Amino acid sequence: MRRLIRVVARYERTGDTAVVDHFMASLAMTARMESDPGYVMATAEREAPGEPRDVQDVIARIEARHRGDGT
């Protein structure tokens, strides 16, 4: 609702219909996704957070993989 209010307010200030067109296209895309069984199934599953990792360790592993050293 907040986004809709901002879109309407901007339209009223500027008269620019592009913001309204973009908002409507976004709604249409969301409706199409919500009717796709694969999307619904993927978004229905909750992701559990993984264990915390040190950022430097993650970077080192990515670099090692890129060099071909393995992990």
C-alpha positions as a printed NumPy array, in Angstrom:
array([[  0.   ,   0.   ,   0.   ],
       [  2.86 ,   2.393,   0.781],
       [  4.294,   1.907,  -2.676],
       [  0.902,   2.528,  -4.259],
       [  0.522,   5.723,  -2.239],
       [  3.974,   6.897,  -3.378],
       [  3.164,   6.078,  -7.015],
       [ -0.112,   7.98 ,  -6.889],
       [  1.535,  10.936,  -5.151],
       [  4.305,  11.075,  -7.748],
       [  1.788,  10.847, -10.568],
       [ -0.228,  13.678,  -9.045],
       [  2.915,  15.829,  -8.684],
       [  4.442,  15.15 , -12.087],
       [  1.663,  13.798, -14.285],
       [  4.141,  11.094, -15.384],
       [  2.222,   7.946, -16.267],
       [  5.446,   5.895, -16.515],
       [  5.458,   5.339, -12.739],
       [  1.875,   4.068, -12.872],
       [  2.663,   1.846, -15.884],
       [  5.675,   0.376, -14.064],
       [  3.626,  -0.26 , -10.931],
       [  0.89 ,  -2.002, -12.919],
       [  3.444,  -4.132, -14.805],
       [  4.941,  -5.136, -11.457],
       [  1.529,  -6.202, -10.173],
       [  0.86 ,  -8.22 , -13.336],
       [  4.244,  -9.965, -13.035],
       [  3.563, -10.806,  -9.383],
       [  0.167, -12.255, -10.285],
       [  1.73 , -14.421, -13.017],
       [  4.406, -15.696, -10.622],
       [  1.842, -16.498,  -7.931],
       [ -0.024, -18.7  , -10.391],
       [  3.116, -20.656, -11.353],
       [  3.271, -23.918,  -9.336],
       [  7.082, -23.999,  -9.393],
       [  7.35 , -20.495,  -8.   ],
       [  4.755, -21.186,  -5.325],
       [  6.555, -24.371,  -4.285],
       [  9.964, -22.644,  -4.198],
       [  8.731, -19.74 ,  -2.114],
       [  6.747, -21.933,   0.26 ],
       [  9.887, -23.617,   1.595],
       [ 11.528, -21.732,   4.424],
       [ 15.301, -21.484,   4.301],
       [ 17.122, -22.119,   7.533],
       [ 20.136, -19.924,   8.13 ],
       [ 23.449, -21.717,   7.843],
       [ 26.099, -21.628,  10.48 ],
       [ 27.995, -18.347,  10.635],
       [ 31.219, -18.324,   8.637],
       [ 34.175, -16.032,   8.585],
       [ 34.08 , -13.818,   5.496],
       [ 37.814, -14.204,   4.882],
       [ 37.431, -18.   ,   4.925],
       [ 34.601, -17.823,   2.375],
       [ 36.689, -15.571,   0.11 ],
       [ 39.7  , -17.885,   0.406],
       [ 37.589, -20.896,  -0.553],
       [ 36.159, -19.097,  -3.588],
       [ 39.641, -18.039,  -4.696],
       [ 40.977, -21.573,  -4.211],
       [ 38.145, -22.963,  -6.309],
       [ 38.852, -20.41 ,  -8.995],
       [ 42.57 , -21.324,  -9.044],
       [ 41.743, -25.007,  -9.196],
       [ 43.323, -25.784,  -5.799],
       [ 40.118, -27.333,  -4.541],
       [ 38.532, -26.602,  -1.206]])
